[in-house]
Amino acid sequence: MYAGPLGFSPVMDRIHAQGVQAALYLPEPQRSENLRTVFARMVSPREDAVFVKQYVVDMVACLIPTQTAINEQFSTEMANSKSYPGLEPVGGFSSFANACLNAGLVPTMIKLMQQDWSGDQVRKERYISQYRALQGLCMLLRTGNVSEQQSLVEALLKEGVVEICIRYLKHRLCIMRQAAISALHGLSHSFLGLYISSSTAAHIVESVCTYALRGPKHVVDQLNDSATAWQSELFSEDIDGGQEEIIRFVPKYYAMAQDLAVYTAHGILCTFPSRSQDFCLAALKERPHILDLLLYCATINRPTAYPESQMKATSLEALIALFQWPCHTVPGSPATVGMSTSERKIMSQSMSVLTSRPEWSDKLIEVWMRLQEEDLIHAQRYLNSSKDNGRDPDSPYMEGFKKFFRSRAVCRASVLRLIATFTHAADPCGITNAQIESFLHIAYFGCRKGGKDIKDCSSAVEAIGTFEYEEDVYQMPIGSACMDQPDSVDSPFVVAPQCVLGPIALIRLFVVLAQRKALDSIQTLRKAPIGLSSSTSLAQIQVITHPDVIRRAIEISQVRILERLDTGRDYAEDTKNYACVIFMSAAELAAAVVALDEHTEGRYMAEARGARKQLVIALGNASQMALKLEHYQKALRLADAAIGVAENIPAEENLNPEITEKNKRRASQATAGLQRK
């Protein structure tokens, strides 16, 4: 029997005689003795490569006894969307897993992964051992309950797992990069974002975006190279067929990994408790180019092998997460007044990091224009496939169809959200009139009316109109799983749908121009302003800013406010948190109309009449939802804002005095709730 370069101890002789898995399942204390002996040998760089690989593989198989194949974690991740609170734990570590952890599993696997192998003479088993070690730890993480996940993440961080993953993302072998992406994704869904510094968060975002932007060519090249083609052994676990079939599947496989990469970026930024704006600002100052990378991820062409990819949408969501308003704030309304001076300053500084990036506005516009120019053949194919399958909502065809359109819808809504957000800091961020005017056509398009009910759509174009009009983002952040009622957190990640963000963005752009006394003068321009985007024209911005069009935009906004309030009421009984964010979006639109009325000196008074009343109602309704959820600070801020709007409301708004009394009672109840806490 070959003893390997280090030789066998009596314990190792016994383990080999019993068989690896049988020896590792012995009763205590023999099992722990065996584990410590095996771990000690596994970490030696002089140990036989085949020996180490076999023990890592067997160890992982014992750790995850319910897995029929060692690769199942990655394939399962691929099938999951990034719905939060994330990939749910199975229920608890097995007794064997706990024995391994107590015997030093984490430092052993980490030391194994830290070994630096390079050169053409390194045996493939060295890399496979490291690949399996990282994969196995993340598979184990998945089986733990919440407290076990947290403890394991802390242990992994202490041993330097993030640094290993970032190093692996630069590894020459494609399987090591894929293992790192899968691992970071798993960690991000197990509370990683709550434990890392802003510097580490920025480094992770940079690394995963760089991976996502690289493309699949290096994978195909390595699988075609005789020196590295052995990696197809690991791909073959996910793909049925021979080498040719594996290579054919690589573009889709890589596109799915790209999704995991940007899910990771979003997952570490969207946490509960929410990371402060201080944290986000520090991350942006550390590596400001992560903003460029996220925008690049949102502008690359949709992968033809995987058109339902969520990479574009999720990268924009991650971008939004860096510029989140406090959860108690309705931008542009008196609720914004509740922000402290330091909060306002930090928010403005964060936005300034983006607006100081080269061609930032052109890149944001490009995201929108790529959607406008996108080839919809894939969409039509999915729609036809769904029809052929009876439009079964659970069919894979329908699922791909929904993901395709969801991606487009979220991209549109996200661009509008970013535009609307940046209008609130246009002056301190140095946003020029030409940049504001360049965004007008995007917001104008965003105001369009939605299409038919999805079941009545007979073409891809009709389906797009419906999905892009109504789709929103409402997710419970990472960490909410620790709560007794995860759905009741006060800071869900939210992006309102195009139907409300389109008017918000357009009216807010009008507001900025009106504040600068530049809105009316657009009609007298003889040539395009210097710096105007090539995506629009002087004629187009003159049409959009014509007084008749502005009046129509206000009228549309008034309708959307009422529709949004009705939608909020529909959810108020059963889904109070969702209803709250709907009411807050209605309030944001109403506040935008009020601001435009104030800055245009009454020119659009007739069209804007009623917006103040609806602002009071929307803020009050949102406060009521927060009150019922016992989010007392949020309820108080919203109620106080509603009271403030009502104080000087014109009589022609016909606000019922009882509404103000309700809001005062809400403020009192919220104050009492805060005192009890």
C-alpha positions as CSV (number, residue, x, y, z in Angstrom):
1,M,0.0,0.0,0.0
2,Y,1.4,3.4,-1.0
3,A,1.9,5.5,2.2
4,G,2.4,8.9,0.5
5,P,5.4,11.2,1.2
6,L,4.5,11.6,4.9
7,G,3.9,8.0,5.7
8,F,0.9,6.6,7.6
9,S,0.3,6.8,11.3
10,P,-1.6,4.0,13.1
11,V,-4.7,6.1,13.0
12,M,-4.3,6.5,9.2
13,D,-3.8,2.7,8.8
14,R,-7.0,2.2,10.7
15,I,-8.9,4.7,8.5
16,H,-7.7,3.1,5.3
17,A,-8.6,-0.4,6.6
18,Q,-12.1,0.7,7.5
19,G,-12.7,2.8,4.4
20,V,-12.8,6.6,4.4
21,Q,-16.5,7.3,4.9
22,A,-17.0,4.4,7.4
23,A,-14.0,5.6,9.5
24,L,-15.4,9.2,9.6
25,Y,-18.8,8.0,10.8
26,L,-17.4,6.0,13.8
27,P,-18.7,6.9,17.3
28,E,-16.9,9.3,19.5
29,P,-14.1,9.7,20.4
30,Q,-12.7,7.7,17.5
31,R,-14.4,9.9,14.9
32,S,-12.9,13.1,16.2
33,E,-9.5,11.5,16.5
34,N,-9.8,10.3,12.9
35,L,-10.9,13.8,11.8
36,R,-8.0,15.6,13.5
37,T,-5.5,13.1,12.0
38,V,-6.9,13.5,8.5
39,F,-7.1,17.3,8.8
40,A,-3.4,17.4,9.8
41,R,-2.3,15.5,6.7
42,M,-4.6,17.3,4.3
43,V,-3.0,20.7,4.9
44,S,0.6,19.7,4.2
45,P,1.7,20.8,0.8
46,R,4.0,17.8,0.7
47,E,1.1,15.4,1.0
48,D,0.1,13.2,-2.0
49,A,-2.2,15.2,-4.3
50,V,-4.5,12.2,-4.9
51,F,-4.8,11.4,-1.2
52,V,-5.8,15.0,-0.4
53,K,-8.3,15.2,-3.3
54,Q,-9.9,11.9,-2.3
55,Y,-10.3,12.9,1.4
56,V,-11.8,16.3,0.5
57,V,-14.3,14.7,-1.8
58,D,-15.3,12.1,0.7
59,M,-15.4,14.6,3.5
60,V,-17.8,16.8,1.6
61,A,-19.9,13.8,0.7
62,C,-20.2,13.0,4.4
63,L,-20.9,16.6,5.3
64,I,-23.8,16.9,2.9
65,P,-25.4,13.4,2.9
66,T,-28.6,14.6,1.4
67,Q,-26.9,15.8,-1.8
68,T,-26.9,13.2,-4.6
69,A,-24.1,15.0,-6.4
70,I,-21.5,17.3,-5.1
71,N,-22.3,20.0,-7.7
72,E,-25.9,20.4,-6.7
73,Q,-25.4,23.6,-4.8
74,F,-24.3,25.5,-7.9
75,S,-27.1,24.1,-10.1
76,T,-29.7,24.9,-7.3
77,E,-28.4,28.5,-7.1
78,M,-28.8,28.8,-10.8
79,A,-32.5,27.9,-10.5
80,N,-33.1,30.4,-7.7
81,S,-33.9,34.0,-8.3
82,K,-32.4,36.5,-5.8
83,S,-35.5,36.7,-3.7
84,Y,-34.7,37.7,-0.2
85,P,-34.1,36.9,2.6
86,G,-32.1,34.7,0.4
87,L,-31.4,31.0,0.0
88,E,-33.2,29.5,2.9
89,P,-31.3,27.3,5.4
90,V,-32.3,23.6,5.5
91,G,-32.6,23.4,9.2
92,G,-29.4,22.6,11.0
93,F,-26.0,21.1,10.7
94,S,-25.7,17.3,11.1
95,S,-23.9,15.7,14.0
96,F,-21.1,14.8,11.7
97,A,-20.8,18.4,10.4
98,N,-20.6,19.7,14.0
99,A,-17.9,17.1,14.7
100,C,-15.9,18.3,11.7
101,L,-16.3,22.0,12.8
102,N,-15.2,21.2,16.3
103,A,-12.2,19.3,14.9
104,G,-11.0,22.2,12.9
105,L,-12.8,21.9,9.5
106,V,-12.8,25.6,8.7
107,P,-9.1,26.4,9.3
108,T,-8.2,23.1,7.6
109,M,-10.1,23.8,4.4
110,I,-9.0,27.4,4.4
111,K,-5.3,26.4,4.7
112,L,-5.8,24.0,1.9
113,M,-7.3,26.7,-0.3
114,Q,-4.5,29.2,0.6
115,Q,-1.8,26.9,-0.9
116,D,-0.4,28.7,-4.0
117,W,0.0,26.2,-6.8
118,S,1.4,27.5,-10.1
119,G,3.1,26.1,-13.2
120,D,2.4,23.6,-15.8
121,Q,3.6,20.6,-13.7
122,V,1.0,21.0,-10.9
123,R,-1.3,18.0,-10.8
124,K,-5.0,18.7,-11.4
125,E,-5.9,17.0,-8.1
126,R,-4.4,20.0,-6.3
127,Y,-6.9,22.4,-7.9
128,I,-9.8,19.9,-7.6
129,S,-9.1,19.7,-3.9
130,Q,-9.2,23.4,-3.5
131,Y,-12.3,23.7,-5.7
132,R,-14.1,21.0,-3.7
133,A,-13.0,22.5,-0.3
134,L,-14.5,25.9,-1.1
135,Q,-17.6,24.4,-2.7
136,G,-18.1,22.1,0.3
137,L,-17.9,24.8,2.9
138,C,-20.6,26.8,1.0
139,M,-22.7,23.7,0.7
140,L,-22.4,23.2,4.4
141,L,-23.3,26.8,5.0
142,R,-26.5,26.2,3.1
143,T,-27.6,23.4,5.5
144,G,-27.3,25.5,8.7
145,N,-30.1,27.3,10.6
146,V,-29.8,31.1,10.9
147,S,-27.5,31.1,14.0
148,E,-25.3,28.3,12.5
149,Q,-25.0,30.3,9.3
150,Q,-23.9,33.4,11.2
151,S,-21.4,31.5,13.3
152,L,-19.9,29.8,10.2
153,V,-19.7,33.0,8.2
154,E,-17.9,34.7,11.1
155,A,-15.4,31.7,11.3
156,L,-14.9,31.8,7.5
157,L,-14.3,35.6,7.6
158,K,-11.8,35.2,10.4
159,E,-9.8,32.7,8.4
160,G,-9.8,35.0,5.3
161,V,-12.4,33.4,3.0
162,V,-13.2,36.7,1.2
163,E,-9.5,37.2,0.4
164,I,-9.3,33.7,-1.0
165,C,-12.4,34.2,-3.2
166,I,-11.1,37.5,-4.6
167,R,-7.7,35.8,-5.3
168,Y,-9.5,32.9,-7.0
169,L,-11.4,35.4,-9.2
170,K,-8.0,36.1,-10.8
171,H,-7.0,32.5,-11.0
172,R,-5.8,31.2,-14.4
173,L,-8.3,28.3,-14.2
174,C,-11.9,29.0,-15.0
175,I,-13.3,26.5,-12.5
176,M,-11.6,28.3,-9.7
177,R,-13.2,31.6,-10.8
178,Q,-16.6,29.9,-11.0
179,A,-16.1,28.4,-7.5
180,A,-15.3,31.8,-6.1
181,I,-18.4,33.4,-7.6
182,S,-20.6,30.6,-6.3
183,A,-19.0,30.9,-2.9
184,L,-19.4,34.7,-2.7
185,H,-23.0,34.4,-3.8
186,G,-23.7,31.9,-1.0
187,L,-21.9,34.0,1.6
188,S,-23.8,37.1,0.5
189,H,-27.0,35.3,1.1
190,S,-25.8,34.2,4.6
191,F,-25.4,37.6,6.1
192,L,-21.9,38.4,4.7
193,G,-22.9,42.0,4.1
194,L,-23.6,42.5,7.8
195,Y,-20.0,41.6,8.8
196,I,-17.7,43.2,6.3
197,S,-16.2,46.7,6.2
198,S,-17.1,49.2,3.5
199,S,-13.6,48.7,2.0
200,T,-14.2,44.9,1.7
201,A,-17.7,45.5,0.3
202,A,-16.3,47.8,-2.4
203,H,-13.5,45.2,-3.2
204,I,-16.1,42.4,-3.6
205,V,-18.3,44.6,-5.8
206,E,-15.3,45.4,-8.0
207,S,-14.2,41.8,-8.2
208,V,-17.6,40.3,-9.1
209,C,-18.4,42.9,-11.7
210,T,-15.0,42.5,-13.3
211,Y,-15.7,38.7,-13.5
212,A,-19.1,39.4,-15.0
213,L,-17.7,41.7,-17.7
214,R,-15.0,39.3,-18.8
215,G,-17.2,37.1,-21.0
216,P,-17.2,33.3,-21.6
217,K,-14.3,33.2,-24.2
218,H,-11.7,32.3,-21.6
219,V,-13.8,29.3,-20.5
220,V,-14.2,28.0,-24.0
221,D,-10.5,28.5,-24.7
222,Q,-9.5,26.5,-21.7
223,L,-11.9,23.6,-22.4
224,N,-10.4,23.4,-25.9
225,D,-6.8,23.5,-24.6
226,S,-5.5,20.0,-24.0
227,A,-3.6,21.3,-20.9
228,T,-6.7,22.5,-19.2
229,A,-9.5,20.5,-20.8
230,W,-9.7,18.3,-17.7
231,Q,-11.9,21.0,-16.2
232,S,-14.7,19.7,-18.3
233,E,-14.9,16.9,-15.8
234,L,-16.4,19.4,-13.3
235,F,-18.7,21.0,-15.9
236,S,-20.0,17.6,-16.9
237,E,-21.6,17.3,-13.5
238,D,-24.1,20.0,-14.6
239,I,-24.3,19.2,-18.3
240,D,-25.2,15.9,-19.9
241,G,-23.2,15.0,-22.9
242,G,-19.6,14.9,-24.2
243,Q,-17.0,17.6,-24.6
244,E,-18.7,19.2,-27.6
245,E,-22.0,19.5,-25.7
246,I,-20.2,21.0,-22.7
247,I,-18.4,23.6,-24.8
248,R,-21.7,24.4,-26.6
249,F,-23.4,25.0,-23.2
250,V,-20.6,27.2,-21.8
251,P,-22.1,30.6,-22.9
252,K,-25.3,29.8,-21.0
253,Y,-23.5,28.5,-18.0
254,Y,-21.3,31.6,-17.9
255,A,-24.3,33.9,-18.2
256,M,-25.9,32.2,-15.3
257,A,-22.7,32.7,-13.3
258,Q,-22.8,36.4,-14.3
259,D,-26.2,36.6,-12.6
260,L,-24.7,35.1,-9.4
261,A,-21.9,37.7,-9.6
262,V,-24.3,40.7,-9.6
263,Y,-26.6,39.0,-7.1
264,T,-23.6,39.0,-4.8
265,A,-23.0,42.7,-5.3
266,H,-26.7,43.4,-4.5
267,G,-26.8,41.0,-1.6
268,I,-23.9,42.6,0.3
269,L,-25.4,46.1,-0.1
270,C,-29.1,45.2,0.6
271,T,-29.1,44.1,4.2
272,F,-31.1,44.3,7.4
273,P,-30.3,46.2,9.4
274,S,-29.6,48.6,6.5
275,R,-26.1,49.7,6.0
276,S,-25.8,53.4,6.7
277,Q,-25.3,56.0,4.0
278,D,-21.9,56.6,5.7
279,F,-21.0,53.0,4.8
280,C,-22.0,53.4,1.2
281,L,-20.1,56.7,0.9
282,A,-17.0,55.1,2.4
283,A,-17.3,52.3,-0.2
284,L,-17.7,54.7,-3.0
285,K,-14.7,56.8,-1.9
286,E,-12.6,53.6,-1.6
287,R,-13.3,52.4,-5.1
288,P,-15.4,55.0,-7.1
289,H,-15.0,53.0,-10.3
290,I,-17.4,50.4,-9.0
291,L,-20.1,52.8,-10.2
292,D,-18.6,52.5,-13.7
293,L,-18.5,48.8,-13.5
294,L,-22.1,48.5,-12.4
295,L,-23.2,50.7,-15.3
296,Y,-21.1,48.7,-17.7
297,C,-22.8,45.5,-16.4
298,A,-26.2,47.2,-17.2
299,T,-25.2,48.1,-20.7
300,I,-23.6,44.9,-22.1
301,N,-25.7,43.0,-24.6
302,R,-28.1,40.4,-23.3
303,P,-26.6,37.0,-23.7
304,T,-28.2,35.2,-26.6
305,A,-27.8,31.9,-24.9
306,Y,-29.6,33.1,-21.8
307,P,-31.9,35.9,-22.7
308,E,-33.7,35.7,-19.3
309,S,-30.5,36.9,-17.6
310,Q,-31.1,39.3,-14.7
311,M,-27.6,40.8,-14.8
312,K,-28.6,44.1,-16.3
313,A,-31.5,44.7,-13.9
314,T,-29.6,43.5,-10.8
315,S,-26.6,45.7,-11.4
316,L,-28.9,48.7,-11.5
317,E,-30.6,47.6,-8.3
318,A,-27.1,47.4,-6.7
319,L,-26.5,50.9,-7.9
320,I,-29.7,52.1,-6.4
321,A,-28.8,50.4,-3.1
322,L,-25.8,52.8,-2.9
323,F,-28.1,55.8,-3.0
324,Q,-31.0,54.7,-0.8
325,W,-33.1,57.3,1.0
326,P,-33.7,56.7,4.7
327,C,-36.7,54.4,5.0
328,H,-38.8,57.1,6.7
329,T,-38.2,59.6,3.9
330,V,-40.4,60.6,0.9
331,P,-38.1,62.5,-1.4
332,G,-39.3,66.0,-2.2
333,S,-42.0,66.0,0.5
334,P,-41.9,67.5,4.0
335,A,-40.9,64.0,5.1
336,T,-37.5,64.8,3.6
337,V,-37.2,67.6,6.1
338,G,-36.9,64.9,8.8
339,M,-33.4,64.1,7.4
340,S,-30.6,65.5,9.5
341,T,-28.1,67.9,8.1
342,S,-25.5,65.2,8.2
343,E,-27.8,62.7,6.4
344,R,-28.4,65.3,3.7
345,K,-24.7,66.0,3.4
346,I,-23.7,62.4,3.1
347,M,-26.4,61.6,0.6
348,S,-25.3,64.6,-1.5
349,Q,-21.6,63.5,-1.3
350,S,-22.5,60.0,-2.4
351,M,-24.3,61.3,-5.4
352,S,-21.4,63.5,-6.2
353,V,-19.1,60.5,-6.5
354,L,-21.3,59.3,-9.4
355,T,-21.7,62.6,-11.0
356,S,-18.0,63.2,-11.0
357,R,-17.4,60.0,-13.0
358,P,-16.6,60.5,-16.7
359,E,-19.6,60.5,-18.9
360,W,-21.9,59.2,-16.1
361,S,-25.0,60.6,-17.6
362,D,-24.2,59.2,-21.1
363,K,-23.7,55.8,-19.5
364,L,-27.1,56.0,-17.7
365,I,-28.8,57.0,-20.9
366,E,-27.1,54.2,-22.8
367,V,-28.7,51.7,-20.4
368,W,-32.1,53.0,-21.5
369,M,-31.2,53.2,-25.2
370,R,-30.0,49.6,-25.2
371,L,-33.4,48.6,-24.1
372,Q,-35.0,50.6,-26.8
373,E,-32.8,49.0,-29.4
374,E,-32.9,45.4,-28.1
375,D,-33.8,42.7,-30.5
376,L,-37.1,41.2,-29.4
377,I,-36.8,38.0,-31.3
378,H,-36.1,36.2,-28.1
379,A,-39.1,37.7,-26.4
380,Q,-41.4,36.6,-29.2
381,R,-39.9,33.1,-29.0
382,Y,-40.6,32.9,-25.3
383,L,-44.1,34.2,-25.8
384,N,-44.8,31.6,-28.5
385,S,-43.4,28.9,-26.4
386,S,-45.6,29.9,-23.5
387,K,-48.6,29.9,-25.7
388,D,-47.7,26.4,-27.0
389,N,-47.5,25.2,-23.4
390,G,-50.9,26.5,-22.5
391,R,-49.3,29.4,-20.7
392,D,-48.9,27.2,-17.6
393,P,-47.4,29.7,-15.1
394,D,-45.2,27.0,-13.7
395,S,-43.7,25.9,-17.1
396,P,-40.0,26.7,-17.7
397,Y,-41.0,28.5,-20.8
398,M,-43.3,30.9,-19.0
399,E,-40.7,31.3,-16.2
400,G,-38.1,32.3,-18.8
401,F,-40.6,34.6,-20.5
402,K,-41.4,36.4,-17.2
403,K,-37.7,36.7,-16.3
404,F,-36.9,38.3,-19.7
405,F,-39.6,41.0,-19.3
406,R,-38.9,41.5,-15.6
407,S,-35.3,42.3,-16.4
408,R,-36.4,44.9,-19.0
409,A,-39.0,46.4,-16.7
410,V,-36.7,46.6,-13.7
411,C,-34.0,48.2,-15.9
412,R,-36.5,50.9,-17.0
413,A,-37.8,51.6,-13.5
414,S,-34.3,51.6,-12.1
415,V,-33.0,54.2,-14.6
416,L,-36.1,56.4,-13.8
417,R,-35.4,55.9,-10.0
418,L,-31.8,57.1,-10.4
419,I,-32.8,60.1,-12.5
420,A,-35.5,61.1,-10.0
421,T,-33.1,60.6,-7.0
422,F,-30.4,62.8,-8.6
423,T,-32.7,65.7,-9.2
424,H,-32.8,66.3,-5.5
425,A,-29.1,67.1,-5.5
426,A,-28.7,68.5,-8.9
427,D,-27.1,71.8,-7.7
428,P,-24.6,70.4,-5.1
429,C,-23.7,67.6,-7.5
430,G,-23.0,70.0,-10.4
431,I,-25.6,68.4,-12.8
432,T,-25.8,70.7,-15.8
433,N,-29.0,71.9,-17.5
434,A,-27.9,70.0,-20.6
435,Q,-27.7,66.8,-18.6
436,I,-31.1,67.4,-17.1
437,E,-32.5,68.1,-20.6
438,S,-30.8,65.0,-21.9
439,F,-32.9,62.9,-19.5
440,L,-36.2,64.4,-20.5
441,H,-36.9,62.0,-23.3
442,I,-36.4,59.0,-21.0
443,A,-38.8,60.3,-18.4
444,Y,-41.3,61.3,-21.1
445,F,-41.3,57.8,-22.5
446,G,-41.6,56.5,-19.0
447,C,-45.0,58.3,-18.6
448,R,-46.6,56.3,-21.4
449,K,-49.7,54.3,-20.6
450,G,-49.4,50.5,-20.0
451,G,-50.6,47.8,-22.3
452,K,-53.2,45.1,-22.2
453,D,-53.7,42.5,-19.5
454,I,-50.9,40.0,-20.0
455,K,-53.3,37.1,-20.9
456,D,-54.7,39.2,-23.8
457,C,-51.3,40.0,-25.3
458,S,-50.7,38.4,-28.7
459,S,-47.3,39.8,-29.5
460,A,-44.0,40.5,-27.7
461,V,-44.5,44.2,-28.1
462,E,-47.9,44.1,-26.3
463,A,-46.5,42.0,-23.5
464,I,-43.6,44.4,-23.1
465,G,-45.9,47.3,-22.7
466,T,-47.8,45.6,-19.8
467,F,-44.7,44.2,-18.0
468,E,-42.7,47.3,-18.2
469,Y,-45.5,49.5,-17.0
470,E,-46.5,47.6,-13.9
471,E,-43.4,45.6,-12.7
472,D,-41.8,46.8,-9.4
473,V,-39.2,45.6,-7.0
474,Y,-40.1,44.7,-3.5
475,Q,-37.7,42.5,-1.6
476,M,-37.0,41.7,2.0
477,P,-33.3,42.4,2.6
478,I,-30.6,39.9,3.8
479,G,-30.8,39.6,7.5
480,S,-34.6,39.8,7.8
481,A,-34.8,36.1,8.2
482,C,-33.5,36.6,11.8
483,M,-36.7,38.4,12.7
484,D,-39.9,36.7,14.0
485,Q,-41.8,38.4,11.1
486,P,-39.4,38.8,8.3
487,D,-42.0,40.5,6.0
488,S,-42.4,43.4,8.5
489,V,-39.0,45.0,8.3
490,D,-39.1,48.7,8.1
491,S,-36.6,49.0,5.2
492,P,-37.5,46.6,2.3
493,F,-35.6,47.2,-0.9
494,V,-38.0,48.9,-3.2
495,V,-38.1,50.3,-6.7
496,A,-41.5,51.5,-7.7
497,P,-42.9,50.6,-11.2
498,Q,-42.5,52.7,-14.3
499,C,-46.2,53.8,-14.1
500,V,-45.3,56.0,-11.1
501,L,-41.6,56.6,-11.5
502,G,-42.0,57.9,-15.1
503,P,-44.1,60.8,-14.0
504,I,-42.0,61.4,-10.9
505,A,-38.8,61.6,-13.0
506,L,-40.4,63.9,-15.6
507,I,-42.0,66.3,-13.1
508,R,-38.8,66.4,-11.0
509,L,-36.8,67.3,-14.2
510,F,-39.2,70.1,-14.8
511,V,-38.8,71.2,-11.2
512,V,-35.0,71.5,-11.5
513,L,-35.3,73.5,-14.7
514,A,-38.0,75.7,-13.2
515,Q,-35.8,76.3,-10.1
516,R,-33.0,77.5,-12.4
517,K,-35.4,79.6,-14.4
518,A,-34.5,77.5,-17.5
519,L,-37.7,75.8,-18.2
520,D,-39.5,78.4,-20.3
521,S,-36.3,79.5,-22.1
522,I,-36.0,76.2,-23.8
523,Q,-38.8,77.2,-26.2
524,T,-36.7,80.1,-27.5
525,L,-33.5,78.2,-28.2
526,R,-32.3,78.2,-31.8
527,K,-29.7,75.5,-31.4
528,A,-29.1,72.5,-29.2
529,P,-27.5,73.3,-25.8
530,I,-23.9,72.4,-25.5
531,G,-23.6,69.0,-23.9
532,L,-27.0,67.8,-25.0
533,S,-26.9,64.0,-25.4
534,S,-27.0,62.7,-29.0
535,S,-29.9,60.4,-27.9
536,T,-32.2,63.4,-28.0
537,S,-32.5,66.7,-30.0
538,L,-33.5,70.3,-29.6
539,A,-36.8,69.6,-31.3
540,Q,-37.5,66.8,-28.8
541,I,-36.8,68.7,-25.7
542,Q,-38.8,71.7,-26.9
543,V,-41.8,69.4,-27.5
544,I,-41.4,67.9,-24.0
545,T,-41.1,71.2,-22.3
546,H,-43.9,72.9,-24.1
547,P,-46.5,74.3,-21.7
548,D,-49.3,72.1,-23.2
549,V,-47.1,69.0,-22.7
550,I,-46.3,70.0,-19.1
551,R,-50.0,70.4,-18.4
552,R,-50.7,67.0,-19.8
553,A,-47.8,65.5,-17.7
554,I,-49.4,67.0,-14.6
555,E,-52.8,65.7,-15.5
556,I,-51.3,62.2,-16.0
557,S,-49.5,62.5,-12.7
558,Q,-52.8,63.3,-10.9
559,V,-54.4,60.2,-12.4
560,R,-51.4,58.0,-11.4
561,I,-51.5,59.4,-7.8
562,L,-55.1,58.3,-7.4
563,E,-54.4,54.9,-9.1
564,R,-51.5,54.4,-6.7
565,L,-53.6,55.3,-3.7
566,D,-56.2,52.8,-4.8
567,T,-53.6,50.1,-5.2
568,G,-52.2,50.8,-1.7
569,R,-55.7,50.4,-0.3
570,D,-56.1,47.1,-2.0
571,Y,-53.0,45.8,-0.1
572,A,-53.6,47.6,3.2
573,E,-55.4,44.8,4.9
574,D,-53.1,41.9,4.2
575,T,-49.8,43.3,3.1
576,K,-49.3,46.4,5.2
577,N,-45.5,46.8,4.5
578,Y,-46.1,46.7,0.7
579,A,-49.1,49.0,1.0
580,C,-46.9,51.5,3.0
581,V,-44.3,51.7,0.2
582,I,-47.1,52.1,-2.4
583,F,-48.5,55.0,-0.4
584,M,-45.1,56.5,-0.1
585,S,-44.6,56.4,-3.9
586,A,-47.9,58.1,-4.4
587,A,-46.7,60.8,-1.9
588,E,-43.5,61.2,-3.8
589,L,-45.4,61.9,-7.1
590,A,-47.8,64.3,-5.4
591,A,-44.8,66.1,-3.8
592,A,-43.2,66.5,-7.2
593,V,-46.4,68.1,-8.6
594,V,-46.6,70.4,-5.6
595,A,-43.0,71.5,-6.1
596,L,-43.5,72.2,-9.8
597,D,-46.5,74.3,-9.0
598,E,-44.5,76.3,-6.4
599,H,-41.6,76.9,-8.8
600,T,-43.6,77.9,-11.8
601,E,-45.4,80.7,-9.9
602,G,-48.9,79.3,-10.4
603,R,-48.7,78.9,-14.1
604,Y,-50.0,75.3,-13.8
605,M,-52.2,75.9,-10.7
606,A,-55.3,74.5,-12.3
607,E,-53.7,71.3,-13.3
608,A,-51.9,70.9,-10.0
609,R,-54.9,71.6,-7.8
610,G,-55.6,68.6,-5.6
611,A,-52.0,67.4,-5.4
612,R,-51.5,68.8,-1.9
613,K,-54.6,67.1,-0.6
614,Q,-53.5,63.8,-2.1
615,L,-50.0,64.3,-0.6
616,V,-51.6,64.7,2.9
617,I,-53.7,61.5,2.3
618,A,-50.8,59.5,1.0
619,L,-48.5,60.5,3.8
620,G,-51.2,59.8,6.3
621,N,-52.0,56.4,4.9
622,A,-48.3,55.4,4.8
623,S,-48.1,56.5,8.5
624,Q,-51.0,54.3,9.4
625,M,-49.4,51.3,7.8
626,A,-46.2,52.0,9.6
627,L,-48.1,52.4,12.9
628,K,-49.8,49.0,12.5
629,L,-46.4,47.4,11.8
630,E,-45.0,49.1,15.0
631,H,-42.5,51.1,12.9
632,Y,-43.1,54.1,15.2
633,Q,-40.2,56.3,14.1
634,K,-41.3,56.0,10.5
635,A,-45.0,56.5,11.4
636,L,-44.1,59.7,13.3
637,R,-42.1,61.2,10.5
638,L,-44.8,60.5,8.0
639,A,-47.6,61.8,10.2
640,D,-45.7,64.9,11.0
641,A,-45.0,65.5,7.3
642,A,-48.7,65.1,6.5
643,I,-49.6,67.6,9.3
644,G,-47.1,70.1,8.0
645,V,-48.5,70.0,4.4
646,A,-52.0,70.5,5.8
647,E,-51.1,73.6,7.8
648,N,-51.0,75.9,4.8
649,I,-53.1,74.0,2.3
650,P,-55.3,76.3,0.2
651,A,-59.1,76.1,0.9
652,E,-59.8,75.1,-2.7
653,E,-58.0,71.8,-2.1
654,N,-61.1,70.8,0.0
655,L,-59.1,68.8,2.6
656,N,-61.4,67.4,5.2
657,P,-60.3,68.6,8.6
658,E,-60.9,65.1,10.0
659,I,-57.9,63.9,7.9
660,T,-55.6,66.3,9.8
661,E,-57.1,65.1,13.1
662,K,-56.4,61.5,12.1
663,N,-52.8,62.4,11.3
664,K,-52.4,64.1,14.7
665,R,-53.7,61.0,16.4
666,R,-51.2,58.9,14.4
667,A,-48.4,61.2,15.5
668,S,-49.5,60.8,19.1
669,Q,-49.8,57.0,18.9
670,A,-46.3,56.8,17.3
671,T,-44.8,59.0,20.0
672,A,-46.4,56.8,22.6
673,G,-45.0,53.7,20.9
674,L,-41.5,55.2,20.8
675,Q,-41.7,56.0,24.5
676,R,-42.8,52.4,25.3
677,K,-39.8,51.1,23.5
